[in-house]
Amino acid sequence: ADRLKEPTRTVIADKYDDASILFADIAGYTKRASDTAPAELVRFLDRLYTDLDALVDRHGLEKVKSSG
């Protein structure tokens, strides 16, 4: 964020020798979402994202974006 605020910046780009991209889908999610109480569904998604974030931290990765 600090680099974005610098008035003298021209281009902000980092170089990485390796990169991976993960696209994931929850099989049966549409049915699960329609058959599950909202609070329970939120707990399920919270556990899922918490577990994924823990894996990211454990392996020293950088998560750029989660969506869905």
C-alpha positions in Angstrom: 0.0 0.0 0.0 2.8 2.4 0.8 4.4 1.8 -2.7 1.0 2.8 -4.3 1.0 6.1 -2.4 4.5 7.2 -3.5 4.2 10.2 -5.8 7.4 9.3 -7.7 6.3 5.7 -8.5 6.1 4.7 -12.2 5.4 1.0 -12.2 4.8 -1.4 -9.4 5.6 -4.9 -10.3 7.2 -7.7 -8.4 9.1 -10.5 -10.0 8.6 -14.1 -8.9 10.5 -17.1 -10.3 7.6 -19.4 -9.5 3.9 -18.9 -9.3 0.8 -21.2 -8.9 -2.8 -20.5 -9.4 -5.6 -22.5 -7.7 -9.1 -22.6 -9.0 -11.4 -24.6 -6.8 -15.0 -25.5 -6.9 -17.1 -27.1 -4.2 -18.9 -30.0 -5.8 -22.6 -30.0 -5.0 -22.4 -26.5 -3.5 -25.7 -25.3 -5.2 -27.7 -28.1 -3.7 -25.9 -27.8 -0.4 -26.6 -24.1 -0.3 -30.3 -24.6 -1.0 -30.6 -27.5 1.6 -28.7 -25.9 4.4 -29.7 -23.2 6.9 -27.9 -19.9 6.2 -26.0 -19.9 9.6 -24.8 -23.4 9.0 -23.7 -22.6 5.5 -21.7 -19.6 6.7 -20.0 -21.8 9.4 -19.1 -24.3 6.6 -17.6 -21.6 4.4 -15.8 -20.0 7.3 -14.2 -23.3 8.2 -13.2 -23.9 4.6 -11.6 -20.5 4.1 -10.0 -20.7 7.6 -8.4 -24.1 6.6 -7.3 -22.8 3.3 -5.8 -19.7 4.9 -3.9 -21.9 7.4 -2.4 -23.8 4.5 -1.3 -20.6 2.9 0.3 -19.4 6.1 2.0 -22.8 6.8 3.7 -22.9 3.4 4.7 -19.2 3.3 2.4 -18.5 0.3 0.7 -15.3 -0.7 -3.0 -15.3 -1.4 -3.9 -12.6 -3.8 -7.7 -13.1 -4.0 -10.6 -15.2 -2.8 -13.9 -14.9 -4.5 -17.1 -16.7 -4.6 
